[in-house]
C-alpha cells in the first residue's frame, strides 16, 4: 500500500495545509505565553502579534478553543 501523500496531490495539499495551520497555532501559543511573562509595552506588542495570528487562523477556517488555565490550545481543522 502506497503512502497517501505520494500518490494523490489533493491529499498532499491537505497535509501541507494542516502543517501550515499547526505551525501558526504554535506561533500563537508562543506569543501568548511570552506575553504572560512580559510587562508594559512589550506585553502589548506580543499580544498584538498573537491576535494577528489569531485573525489568520479565523480566516483560514481553523477553529480553536483556548483552554483556560491549561496554557495550551486545542484546534479542529475544517479542511
Buried (B, 14 or more C-beta within 10 A) or exposed (E): EEEEBEEEEEEBEBEEBBEEBEEBBEBBBBBBBBBEEBEEEEBEBBBEBBEEBBEBBEEEEBEBEBEEEEEEBEBEEEE
